[in-house]
Each structure stands twice: as structure tokens, then as C-alpha cells.
Amino acid sequence: MKNLETLKFNIEFISPLINRRGKYKDSILLPQTVRGVMRYYFRATAARVFGNNYKKIKELEDIIFGSINNKSFFDVTVTLQKERKIKLSELKALRYPLYGVIFTKKNEIKFNEKISLLDSRSEFLVNFIFFKSFFKRKIKDCNKVDEYFHKFKEFIKDLFVLISLVGGFGAKVKKGFGQFVIRNIERDIKLEDIGTILKNLEEKIKYLDKIFIKENEKNKESITNNSSSISNEAFDFPAFVDGFFYVYKLKKEFYSYENALRNIYFSKKNNFSYLNLKKKLRGSAFKDAIQNFNDKKKVDFNDALLGLPVLFFYGKANYKLNALDDKGNEYRKSSLLTIKLWRERNGKYKVYLIVLLSKIHLKNSKIVLKKIVQTNGSEGKSINIDFDYNKLKNTIEKYKELNKII
């Protein structure tokens, strides 16, 4: 019985990979990045089993991926196989989705020189190295180590496949960047298969919960019944739970990622585009918020569903809507919407919209609208902001250019 086994993925990026950390210019995709993304999507999938019980999810997560007191069952190595360089200036036509990387200052386009990037068709080898000796320490029944170990490797494989379908690596993934396909996958997968993949992962997570946690508890319990642990409230974190995630596909196909992203972000017609969606979500909310800046009227500010902070200009002044934690510190909230590109084997690009609902602001936090005053800094006030989580889904479904998949 070998103590080390490997699982290798040859991945090819289908949109530019962006790294904000300039000191890693020679290692644009890092093993810790791969691990971090896997943890994120593990939590989102584990919610199908444990509901909104983050403590339970974190317990199993730390066993699988490691923690301060617990070594992971596997290591990750990343090797650059094919490098296709691109200059940031070549992406200036996509500056809206690259805000913060490319921005306009005094009508002049500026570039964030601290970032490094690789173009699409750059390739990496992602290698998972599994330690069977660490695995054996967690298993009471030695006769089942090989069986359990095989299941664990299949779980890691399915999770990585899921990431290729719904996510990516690096900065601006939710805007369509850093997305990839697996070149050495033995079957032709597509996003329409996500339901089957999630069910397979759900069963494997139940299985891992049984062998790692329940078999080591004195009072054994039956495997968690996900239907009894999931409420109707929005989750504290993104979750692939029925009723809390939706997938849509743009009917039109494209011949390059540039063509696809330009169509999504800069369509001038009254068809689907990101800016058109944002406009419809906002409605008159920002005007209401400013006009009622000093009273307690509740204001719907639904474009915050596309992430915080929200910056906008109105009435010759700049405004910023952000979330504050219980200590008064600002924190970012990523968008509930992911623009997902997928390249078919024939080279054509498809565009999907993935909605993962989760709470915009958590317990004891608050939303603050600030008026930016050039001379005196900023004028801040906590206002009564509300969100309609169904607004994003309902608005998207009104576009004739989109088909609902899930």
C-alpha cells in the first residue's frame, strides 16, 4: 500500500489570470490560492448537508484541508507549463470589469502596476499529493482505509471539477477573469451538469462526515438530513442549496473571451448587459437614499447585491455605500453574481450567470452611506438600507436573451 498518491490536473485558462500581489510576479498561481478557492467551494457545497451550521462545516473543513492543530491529508503543487504574457494596457477596452486594476483619473486611463497577469491559453499543472499515513490516523477500521482513501480522492477530484465549472483563480473571477478548463478530464463536462455534480459531492461529504467525525464520536448519529437543517432565510455564506442558487445561460455564443466580455459589459442596446442589470436593480434607490439622508425612511438599495462598497456620483458629490462590522471597520462584500465563461471543445465561448444568495451584511453589522466632501473628508450616517434578495433573480429572468438552467 503506497503512502503517497497523486492526482494531476492540466488546466488551461480561458480568460486572463490576474494576480494583485506584485511580489509573486514569477508565481502568478500559488498553491495556497488553489487551497483557498477549494475551501470556499467546499463550504458552499457542504451547506447542502449541514445547512447554515457554519461551525459544523468548519469542523469537517479543518479535518480535510488542515488547520493550525491538524495537518491536511494532501499538499498542492502548481507548475507553469505554458506562458502567454499580456500587458495590462491591452485590456483597457475592458476597464469597467477591471475597475481597481484599470481606472480613469482626470480623464486619463491609469494602470495598477503592482499586478501581474497571464493571458488565456496559459497552462498549469496542478498536482495533489495525498498522504495515506495521515489518512490512516483518522480511520478506526484499518480494513477500510483503501476504500475510504479512494472516496476521498474522488471527492477532491469532483470539487476541483466543480471549481472549473463555476469559479476560477486570481482577482476579478466574478467578473469573468481567471477562469479555466481542465484539459485532461476523461469526460465532456458542462455547466448544465452542475446538478449531478453537486449531488455527487453532497453524498461524498456525507460519507466523509461519517468516517471522520461520526465514527469518532461516542454517540453515533445518523447522517445529517439536509432538509431539516436548511431554513428559508438567506445563508451567512454562499451556498449551493436549492432555492439559494440559480444558473442562467446567454443564448448567444462568442469566438473569444474579449468578444464575450465586451458583449456582457458594454452592450448599448436594451438587451442584457451587466450595466443594464445594475441600472434596473438600483432603480431610484440612490436618489431616495440621498434625498432622505437625514430621516429614517427605509430604502431598498438592490444593486448592493452586486457587491459592496457601492460608489456613485449624484448632485455634484460622490457617495459611498459600505458595510461596517460590529467594531466599526469597513468590510467588502463580494457580488452574489458570477459572470462565468465556458469554452466548448469547438473553441466557442458560452456565457453563464451564476447567482449564489447570501446575506449582504451579517449580525451586528450595519450599512453606512457616506457623502464624500473634498474639503472636510466624508460625512457618514447609518441609514436604514434594505435588500430584496429575489430582486436579482427576478430581474435576470426578465431578459429574453437568457435561458434558466437551474
RAMONOR-V45726 format. One line per field, one symbol per residue. psi: psi as a letter, one per 20 degrees, with the letter a starting at -180 (. if undefined). A space follows every 10 residues. Layout:
psi->???
This chain:
psi->oqhpqqoppo qppjqpppoh nhikhimhoq hhgggghhgg hgghhhhhgj bjnhggghgh ghggirahjo qqiqrpqppp hppoqqqhhi jhikhgikph gprpoljppq poiiqqqqrq jqqqooppop ohhhghhipg ohijgggggg hghhggghgh gghhhibaqa qkgijjrkqr qphkqiqoqr hijhggghhg gghhggghhg hhghijqgnq rrppohhiip aiqqqiqppm ppijqqpqpp hqrrirhggg hhhgijpirk aprghggggh ggcjghgggg hkhjajpppp miiiijqqrp prpplkqqqp prqpaijjpq qqorqippop qpprhjiqpq pqpppoprpg qapjrqpppp pophhjdqoq pornprqohi hgghggiipi iqppg.
